[in-house]
Structures are given as C-alpha cells and as structure tokens.
Amino acid sequence: MKLYGYWRSSATYRVRIALALKGLDYDYAPVNLLEGEQTSKAYLARNPHGLVPALETDDGAVLTQSLAIMEYLEEAFPAPPILPDDPVACANARAVAATLACEAQPFMNRRVQLFLKTDGGFDDEAMKAWLNRFPGGAMAAVEKMIAKTAGDYCIGDTPTMADCCLVPQMYGAMRFGIDVSGLKRMNEIYERCQTHPAFAKARPEIQPDAAGGS
Ligand SMILES: N[C@@H](CCC(=O)N[C@@H](CS)C(=O)NCC(=O)O)C(=O)O
C-alpha cells in the first residue's frame, strides 16, 4: 500500500495510527501542503477534492477520506480490530471519530484558515474565538460523550478508531492554541496513547517529510 499524506495533517495522522495498530507496512508519498502539491494535476487525479490523505491499495485502488480508509483497513485486515465487536460500542466509537473528523477538524483546515484570514479579514482574536467555539465546542462534546464509554481509551480499554481521531485532534488543537485544559479524560487518553508503540510510530515529528515542514 502507499499512503499519500503530509506529516502534520491530522487526517493523515489518523490513518498512520490505524495502519500501525494493525501492524501494516506501507510506502509513504509526501504531499507538501505548504507548496500546494495537493492541488497538482497528479494529486487531483488521486483525490479530486485536493485533500490528504489518499491510500493506494495493493490492487491499485485509490481511497480517500480518512474515516473511509480506516473502515477499509478494518474490513480488509480485520485483526487486530480497531472497532469493538459490540454494536453499541462500535457505534459509539464511530460517533466519536465522526465528531472529531467531521465537526472539529474541518474548521481548522489550512484552506479554511487561509480564507478566513484573507477574504474574511479575521485577525488573531477572531481566529482564536472561531477555533475555541467550533473545534473547541466539538471537542467539549466528545469529552462528555466518552464520560459514558471510556476506560483506558475512548471506548473501553482497547484503542479504536475513536482514539485514531482523538490523538491527532488534540495534537492539532494544542498547535492552534485551542484551550484543552478542561478536557480531562481526553488529555489522559492522549497522554496514554503517547506511550503506545503504534501511536508513537505515527507521530508527526518522526515522519520522513517532517523536516521540510513549518
Ligand atoms: N475529511 C477529510 C479531511 C482531509 C483534510 O482536511 N486534509 C487536510 C489536511 S489535515 C488537507 O489536505 N488540507 C489541504 C488544504 O487545506 O489545502 C479526511 O478525513 O480525510
């Protein structure tokens, strides 16, 4: 398999964690977002939306959208699982993953940020308010959601797709200056994940393209 991504992209980070949890090897093809490579003709042929990640399977299929890619990995490589067997627990894991991937991270996307700063005239104060209200609000909802489900991880005591989304979201939130101090459970899970070998392997700073970023 070949993963097209960017070291600090949270959506790519999710897929790296899922691949590592499943112990899958893959080639890595960096797409430099700062240089606009996501809008190159070659990359748009892989993902017409111009977003990373994309995963090319061994059969040559090119998959996009991190949640869909993780679902593919779960179906194609079931062991070890990243979704619980129990249908309710499974739906809870998907709900946490979707809240972070669909209701939090899109507000932090590079092209959204650029638009707000240029066309929207957002200054630092306005951006801070935006980030704390929308991604911050979705994260506060997740903190409440996992109050009912968490053990060592978001859903029970085994990492799931929810944790694949939580860690990159916390990483990005801290980078963007979102106040995460009230998210007690999420902080605990984030810290625990840092000590898990699969999460450690997926860390942005140790990816091959990390040195070239900013
Ligand atoms: N919903 C998509 C989001 C993908 C996404 O937002 N990717 C960002 C990096 S995390 C990106 O490629 N941004 C490029 C840009 O904003 O131009 C997924 O989960 O894969």
The ligand as a Tripos MOL2 file, in Angstrom:
@<TRIPOS>MOLECULE
LIG
   20    19     1     0     0
SMALL
NO_CHARGES

@<TRIPOS>ATOM
      1 N1        -12.4340   14.7620    5.7370 N.3       1 LIG1
      2 C1        -11.1190   14.6080    5.2050 C.3       1 LIG1
      3 C2        -10.2900   15.8070    5.6010 C.3       1 LIG1
      4 C3         -8.9770   15.8550    4.8790 C.3       1 LIG1
      5 C4         -8.2530   17.1660    5.1840 C.2       1 LIG1
      6 O1         -8.8450   18.1230    5.6690 O.2       1 LIG1
      7 N2         -6.9710   17.2100    4.8560 N.am      1 LIG1
      8 C5         -6.2060   18.4120    5.0740 C.3       1 LIG1
      9 C6         -5.0160   18.1440    5.9380 C.3       1 LIG1
     10 S1         -5.4990   17.5400    7.5340 S.3       1 LIG1
     11 C7         -5.7300   18.9440    3.7410 C.2       1 LIG1
     12 O2         -5.3970   18.1910    2.8610 O.2       1 LIG1
     13 N3         -5.7050   20.2670    3.5920 N.am      1 LIG1
     14 C8         -5.2330   20.8750    2.4010 C.3       1 LIG1
     15 C9         -5.7520   22.2600    2.2290 C.2       1 LIG1
     16 O3         -6.4230   22.7650    3.1050 O.co2     1 LIG1
     17 O4         -5.4250   22.8230    1.1830 O.co2     1 LIG1
     18 C10       -10.4800   13.3080    5.7210 C.2       1 LIG1
     19 O5        -10.8560   12.9010    6.8230 O.co2     1 LIG1
     20 O6         -9.6640   12.7000    5.0350 O.co2     1 LIG1
@<TRIPOS>BOND
     1     1     2 1
     2     2     3 1
     3     2    18 1
     4     3     4 1
     5     4     5 1
     6     5     6 2
     7     5     7 1
     8     7     8 1
     9     8     9 1
    10     8    11 1
    11     9    10 1
    12    11    12 2
    13    11    13 1
    14    13    14 1
    15    14    15 1
    16    15    16 2
    17    15    17 1
    18    18    19 2
    19    18    20 1
@<TRIPOS>SUBSTRUCTURE
     1 LIG1         1 GROUP 0 **** ****
